[in-house]
Amino acid sequence: MRKIGERFLIIYATVLTAIVATSTIYGFARPTQKLSVEELDVQRINLREPDGTVRLIISDAARAPGILIKGKEYPHPDRKSAGMIFYNDEGTENGGLIFGGEKTGDGTKRSSGHLSFDAYEQDQTLALESTQDGNDRSTQFKITDYPDYSILELIQLLDSTKGLPKDQQQKALDAFLAKHGRPVTRLVLGRGLDGSGDNSVMLGLNDTTGKPRILMKVASDGTPSLEMLDAHGKVISALQRKQ
């Protein structure tokens, strides 16, 4: 009986090993499966390359990602919106589309939408944005020049000074920007840019230091104007509708 039992165990183990091996080989040999569904409810989707590099994250507000630089995530100070974030070939954030809106407890209507594209390891060089906070509405298209340092340096600075008093944090930030350079707005096209709630529209063209040099505007009452300014902000030429 012992020999029969031992023979049975040997046969059983051999068959089981063959089944496992066949299943493993078949599993690796099968082509990639495609999933087709009519409806899918998720809180977040991470789109990755075959090597694992993230290229796109779609998420709700609760699971919005932090700042990813070469695949490593750092806390984001104020990202609380649903949307999608784009990443470059190295897994570093380089743009996104976010949106939100609500009516607050006191009846204030709020809405926002933002599409932007980033420089390499930097912030938004091109942005299209629309916001509403009660009666204040702003819609703009903006182009910004950024210095050539990595935004990771700024993140590390802010992290190292977060325990300091606010004035010391600002002093450290000002020193950093004085050394590395500040972002410079070069072009703005939009409505309600001054926050006054009026319906004027404006195109502003700035020099490399961010100083306005050409302002084209149509006021809320329909009055058009075109101004050219010097480096000190003085109007040197203007074209306005004759009264």
Secondary structure, 3 states (H helix, E strand, C coil): CHHHHHHHHHHHHHHHHHHHHHHHHHHHHCCCCCCCCCCCCCCEEEEECCCCCEEEEEECCCCCCCEEECCEEECCCCCCCEEEEEECCCCCEEEEEEEEEEECCCCCEEEEEEEEEECCCCCEEEEEEEEEECCEEEEEEEEEECCCCCHHHHHHHHHHHCCCCHHHHHHHHHHHHHHHCCCEEEEEEEECCCCCCCCCEEEEEECCCCCEEEEEEECCCCCEEEEEECCCCCEEEEEECCC
